[in-house]
Amino acid sequence: MREEYNINELNPRKNPYSKKLKKQITININEETIEYFKEMAEKNGIPYQTLINMYLTDCAESKRELKIAWV
């Protein structure tokens, strides 16, 4: 390890993941939905919160619209 570094000679790179940072929020989800995602996550070997995030990200990226039918 050097005793001094010349900052001007370093190759500064932007973090490629900085645009994909997650933000912690609080959300109310019914128990049946959470259990569904927990079971699916266990089958796939990933945390259920990651699975929920992946699903919501897919919905947002594909601009999926919810079909709401009021009874």
N, C-alpha and C positions, 0 to 999 in steps of 0.2 A: 504494500500500500504506500502511495506517495505521501510525503509530508504536506505538499501543497498541490492544488489542482488549479489549472487555468480555466476559469469558467467560460471564457470566450472560445476555447478550443473544444468544448463539449458539444455533442450533437443533441440539442434539446428536441425531444419528440413529444407530441401531444398524446395523452392517454387515449387509446382507441376505444376504451369502454366508458369514457366520461359521459357520453350521450345516453348510455344505457343504465345509468345509476338508478337504483330503486329508491322510492320515498316511502317511509313508513306512515301508514294511515290506520285509522280505526274504522271498521265497517261491521255492520250487523248482518249476519248471515244465519238463516235458520238451520237448526241442528241436522235436519235430514240432508240438506245440501252439503254441509261439512262432512257428514258421515260418508256420503257418496264419494266426495273427493278423497277422503282418507282411505277408503277401500280401493279406489282406483290407483292412488299413489302407492299403496302397499304392493299391489300387483305389479307395478312398474318400477318399484324400488327407488322412488324419489319422494322428497318431502311434499306433503299435501299443499303447503303454501306455494311452493314452486310450481306445482301442477295448476293451481288456480291462477297464478300469474301467467303461466304459459297459455292457458285457455283464454284469459282476458286479452292478452297480447295478440293472440291469433284473431280474436273477434275484432279488435281495433284495427289491425293491419289489413284485414280483408273487408273492413267497413261493413261488417255484418249488422243488420238492423233487426231489432227485436220485433216479433209479431205479437202485438198486444190485442187481446180480444176481451173486452169487458162484458161480463155476463149479466 
